[in-house]
Amino acid sequence: MSSIATTRLSSKGQVVILEEVRKELGLEPGAQFVVMGEGDVVVLKEIEAPDRREFLALARKVRSQARKAGVKRSDFKKAVRASRLRG
């Protein structure tokens, strides 16, 4: 980045990422970020969806581990239902 600039937090909690920075990082509308804060530092890290093959490989690994642990599909459905009721 060749220049330094400032931005503001809106009343809705929104922050504008300057056009120069968006272009340099290749950020497009709809990009999603994880936000981390500590002390007076805020970090935005773009979240990128995994490659389809990578995702399917991970899903196979999770299914295999669940089978080894004796987790049944009904156990998973119950856990999801309970989580939704809490949330």
N, C-alpha and C positions, 0 to 999 in steps of 0.2 A: 504494500500500500504506500503510495507516494505522498499522501497528505494526511493531516490530522484534522478532525472536525468534531463537532459535538452534536448531540441529539437530545431529545427530551422524552420523559415518560408522560403519556397523556393521562387524563382523568380516568380513562378506561383501562389503564395499565399497558397501553401499547407503546412500543418503541419503533421508531423509523430506522431502518438500516439504509444508510446512504446509498444512492445509485452506484457510485464508484465502487463501493465495497461489494454490493450485490453482483455487479458485472465481473469484478475480479475473482469472486468465489463461485461464479456461475449459479447464483441463487435465482430460482424462478418462483413466481407466485404459487402459494400452496406448500412451499417447503416447510418441513416440520423440524422442530428443534427440541432438545432437552435443555432445560435451564438449570444451572447450578449457581449457587451463591454462597459466598463465605466472606465474612467481614464486609469490606466495601467493594468487593469484586463480584461481578456477575459475568458468567460465561454462557454463551449460546453455542451449542454443538449440533450441527445438522444431523438429523436422523435419516439414514438411507435404508430403503427396503432391501432385504437380502435378495440376491440372485435366486431365481426359482429353483435351480438345481441345488443350491446351497440350502435353501429352506426345506426342500423335500428330503435331503440327506439328514438334516437336523431332526425332522419329524420322524424319520425311520429310527433314528437313534433313541429318541424319546419313547417311541412305542416299544422298542426292544427293552429299554430299562424298566418301563412300566410293567411289561410282561414278567420280567425277572423278579420284580418286587411284588407280583401278585395283584397288581391294581387292575380292577375290572372296569369296563366301560360304565357300568352303573355307579361305581364309586366316583368316577370322574363327573358324571352328570349330577350326582348329589352334591359334590364339592362346588360345582359351578352354581347350582341352584342356591346353596347356602350363602355363597359369596354375593350373589345378586340380591338376596334378601337383606344382607348386612349393608349393602352399599348404596 
